[in-house]
C-alpha cells in the first residue's frame, strides 16, 4: 500500500468546489489502495460548511494544522458571534477584501504555512510516506509542501485547481515585488514537482507556454467531473408551475449577471417572457451581487436561496428549467467552473454566458449544449434566451468519462508510476 501525505487547506467540514474536489479525490484514491493522511486547516470562519461530506471521505486520518490567516483569526475573535462575522464578510465591499488579500505575500492564507510545515514534519516522523500531494489554492500551501518535500526527499505532486500568477483577470498579487515573488515560487515549485496535475487542459497549456514546454512531460489533466454516487436515488425537488433559471455558487471577480438581468427585463417589457419566470440564485452572495439585483429592474422575480448542502443543491439542479453558467470574457482560455460537470450530468438546458472560444464553450458544445453567449452582451443573451424558450428542449449526452471516479483513476495511475520511480 502506497502512503500519501495529502495537503489541502480546503477540506470538510468546509464545503464548496475546492473541498469537494479534495474529498472526492481522497475517496477514490483510497478505493484504489492508497493510504491518505490529510493535512488541512483547523477551525476557521467560512461561509459554506457541509459536514455531510465527511461521511464520504476515505482518508486514514485528518491532521488539522493551526493557522494565523485572516479567516482563522476571525474565528478566534471573542467579540463577535458567528452570525455577525458572516454578515461582516458578506457586506464588506469586494475592493476592500481584495486590498486586504493583497497585503500578504503569495496570498492571504500564508499564515497557515508555519502550522502546515509543523504538522507535516510531525507526520513524517511518525510514519513513512511515498508521496506528498498538495492541492492549490491557496497557492501559499505550495511553499509548505515544497519545504517538506525538500527536507524529506519525498516526491511532490502539485494539483493546480486554478491559475496562479497567470490569472489575468483578477490580480491577487499587488506591486512588482509581490508579483515577482509569486512568479519566482511558481517557477521553483513547477520545476521541483515530479507530477503537475491541472484541473483543465488550458491551465496546463498556459503553464507550459509561460514556464517551459518541457513541463508537459510531467503534466496530467484531472477534471473536476462529478461523482455519480451523489446522483444515486436522487430525485428533483418538487417543481412549482414556473419557468426557473437557476444559478449555483458565488459570483466574484469580474463575473456578473447584470447583462442577463437586462436581457430578461427587456424581454419582459416586450411581453415575450413567460409571466411565471423566476431566477433562483443558490449560494452566498456578496454586496456587489446583491446591489446588481436591487438595480436590475426585475428584483421581484429574483430569489436568493441560502447555501444548501451539496446533495440538496443537486436536487435543485435537476428541477431547474435552465441552468446558468457565467465566465467573463477576460478570463484565461482554460477557465472551467467546477459546476459545469454537474450541470452536464443533470441534463438540463444550460444558458452558458461564457467566452465562445474558451474551454468551457468547447466542452459544452462537444456534449450538445449550444446556448453560448457572451456574459457582457445583452443582445447575445437575449437571442440565447429566445432560443431556449422557443426550441424544444433536447436531452444532451452525458460524458461519462468525466466522472470523478474515472478522473481520479487517471490520477492514481500517475501517482503509482511516480512512487515506483522513487
Number of C-alpha atoms within 10 A of each C-alpha: 9 17 19 26 23 24 27 25 28 23 29 24 17 24 24 22 17 21 21 22 24 22 24 21 24 24 19 23 23 21 14 15 12 21 22 25 21 27 25 24 25 15 17 18 19 17 18 17 19 19 14 15 20 15 10 16 20 21 21 14 12 14 17 17 20 20 22 18 18 18 19 20 14 18 16 14 13 8 9 13 11 16 9 11 18 16 13 12 17 17 13 13 13 16 11 10 11 17 13 14 18 18 15 17 19 28 21 21 22 20 21 24 24 17 20 27 20 14 17 25 15 11 17 14 10 9 8 13 20 20 24 25 26 27 26 23 20 21 25 22 26 26 21 21 28 25 15 21 20 12 10 14 13 20 23 28 29 24 22 22 24 22 22 21 21 16 15 12 14 14 15 23 24 17 11 8 11 18 16 15 13 19 18 12 18 22 15 14 19 21 16 17 21 21 24 25 26 25 24 25 19 20 25 23 18 17 23 17 13 11 15 14 13 11 19 15 11 16 23 19 19 23 22 30 25 26 19 13 12 14 16 8 6 13 13 15 15 9 13 9 8 14 18 20 20 23 24 22 18 16 19 13 13 12 19 19 19 18 21 23 23 20 19 23 18 16 16 15 9 9 10 12 17 12 11 11 16 19 23 19 21 20 20 19 19 18 13 18 17 15 11 16 19 13 12 19 14 17 16 11 14 19 14 15 14 12 22 18 16 17 15 14 18 22 18 21 25 22 20 24 20 24 25 21 22 24 24 18 19 13 18 20 20 19 22 27 17 21 16 22 22 20 23 25 23 23 18 20 23 25 22 26 29 24 24 16 10 18 19 25 22 15 16 20 15 13 13 15 22 18 21 23 23 21 23 21 14 19 15 19 25 21 14 21 20 15 14 18 15 9 8 8 12 11 12 19 13 16 14 14 10 19 21 23 23 18 19 24 18 15 20 20 12 18 24 15 11 18 17 9 8 11
